[in-house]
Amino acid sequence: MSIPATVASDAPPAYAGFWPRLAATVIDACLLFTLFLPLALVGVVSARLTNPVGHDPGAVILIVVLLVALVVPFLYFGLMESSPWQATFGKKALGLRVTDAQGRRLSLARATARNLAKLLSTATVGVGYMICGFTHRKQALHDMAASCLVVRGGSPRSRKPGS
């Protein structure tokens, strides 16, 4: 008798702690930096070329660079964590996924809320990130605020039919 390959497990998920999450963040930061540099360069060159003669384009360049630096990561994390992958490239490389408290895929609204809540983790001088090493489900402050989990396992858990 063969056992079906996709049997739902009632075991709790393996939560991802501080170090794997930090490593994923470093991978994502490197990726975002390589994306940011050319985008910022195009913005700076465009601002210099379209600037009227005699005016300092510094303010325009600063605005372009700040917008790119804020918008690109925000879109990256929100879209990737609400995608079928449930992970950024860094999390995917380390076999991590972001889920809601019940283990389901995040909606774009929840992924966006989680990323906005990272401001709380940052405002605590990083303590909000570090607490994931000490909480029961290894949640950082922004995970708690958005009712999310970061779990090990590159693909969603199999579910019993009808559940």
C-alpha positions in Angstrom: 0.0 0.0 0.0 1.4 3.4 -1.0 1.1 6.5 1.1 -0.1 9.7 -0.7 2.8 12.1 -1.3 0.8 15.2 -0.1 -0.5 14.4 3.3 -1.3 17.3 5.5 0.8 17.6 8.6 -0.8 18.6 11.9 2.7 19.4 13.3 3.3 23.0 13.9 5.3 24.8 11.3 9.0 25.4 11.9 9.3 29.1 12.5 12.3 31.0 11.1 14.4 32.8 13.8 16.6 35.9 13.7 19.7 34.6 11.9 18.0 33.0 8.8 15.8 36.1 8.5 18.9 38.4 8.8 20.6 36.4 6.1 17.6 36.7 3.8 17.5 40.4 4.4 21.2 40.7 3.4 20.5 38.9 0.2 17.5 41.1 -0.5 19.5 44.3 0.3 22.2 43.2 -2.2 19.6 42.6 -4.9 17.8 45.9 -4.2 21.1 47.8 -4.2 21.9 46.4 -7.7 18.4 47.5 -8.9 18.6 50.8 -7.1 21.9 52.0 -8.5 20.9 51.9 -12.2 17.4 53.4 -11.5 19.0 56.2 -9.4 21.6 56.8 -12.1 18.9 57.1 -14.8 16.9 59.5 -12.6 20.0 61.7 -11.9 21.0 61.8 -15.6 17.4 62.6 -16.6 17.2 65.4 -14.0 20.5 66.9 -15.2 19.5 66.7 -18.9 16.0 68.2 -18.4 17.2 70.9 -16.1 17.0 74.5 -17.4 20.4 76.1 -17.8 21.5 78.0 -14.7 19.4 76.1 -12.2 20.8 73.6 -9.6 19.1 70.2 -10.2 20.2 69.1 -6.7 16.6 69.2 -5.3 15.2 67.2 -8.2 18.0 64.7 -8.0 17.4 64.3 -4.2 13.7 63.8 -4.7 14.2 61.2 -7.4 16.8 59.2 -5.4 14.6 59.3 -2.3 11.5 58.2 -4.2 13.4 55.3 -5.8 14.9 54.3 -2.5 11.5 54.2 -0.8 9.2 53.0 -3.5 11.3 50.1 -5.0 11.8 48.2 -1.7 8.3 48.8 -0.6 6.9 47.3 -3.8 9.5 44.5 -3.9 8.6 43.2 -0.4 4.8 43.7 -0.7 4.5 42.1 -4.1 6.9 39.3 -3.5 5.5 38.3 0.0 1.9 38.3 -1.3 2.9 36.3 -4.5 2.5 32.5 -4.8 6.1 32.2 -3.6 5.2 34.0 -0.3 8.8 35.1 -0.2 11.3 37.6 -1.5 14.3 36.2 -3.4 16.3 36.2 -0.1 13.7 34.3 1.8 13.2 31.9 -1.1 16.9 31.2 -1.3 16.9 30.2 2.4 13.6 28.2 2.2 11.5 30.7 4.2 7.9 31.9 3.6 5.7 34.6 5.0 2.2 33.6 6.0 -0.7 34.9 8.0 -1.3 33.4 11.5 -3.1 30.4 10.0 -0.4 29.6 7.5 -2.1 31.0 4.4 -0.7 33.3 1.8 -0.8 37.0 2.6 -3.0 39.3 0.7 -1.3 42.4 -0.9 -3.0 44.5 1.8 -1.6 42.4 4.6 1.9 42.3 3.0 1.7 46.0 2.7 0.7 46.4 6.3 3.5 44.2 7.4 6.0 46.3 5.5 4.6 49.5 6.9 4.8 47.9 10.4 8.6 47.5 9.8 8.7 51.2 10.7 7.8 50.1 14.3 10.6 47.5 14.3 13.1 50.1 13.0 11.9 52.8 15.4 12.9 50.7 18.3 16.5 50.9 17.1 16.2 47.3 15.8 14.9 45.7 19.0 11.6 45.1 17.1 13.6 42.8 14.7 15.7 41.1 17.4 12.7 40.0 19.5 11.9 37.3 16.9 14.7 35.3 18.5 12.8 35.3 21.8 9.1 35.0 21.0 7.3 31.7 20.9 6.5 31.8 17.2 9.7 33.8 16.4 7.7 36.9 15.4 9.3 40.3 15.1 7.3 43.3 16.2 6.1 44.0 12.6 5.0 40.3 12.3 2.9 40.7 15.5 1.4 44.0 14.3 0.3 42.4 11.0 -0.5 38.9 12.5 2.1 37.2 10.3 4.6 34.4 10.6 7.9 33.6 8.8 8.2 29.9 8.5 10.7 27.4 7.2 9.7 25.4 4.1 9.9 26.6 0.6 6.4 25.6 -0.4 3.0 26.0 1.3 2.0 23.1 3.5 -0.3 20.6 1.8 -3.8 20.8 3.0 -6.4 18.1 3.2 -9.1 18.3 0.5 -11.8 20.6 1.6 -9.8 22.4 4.4 
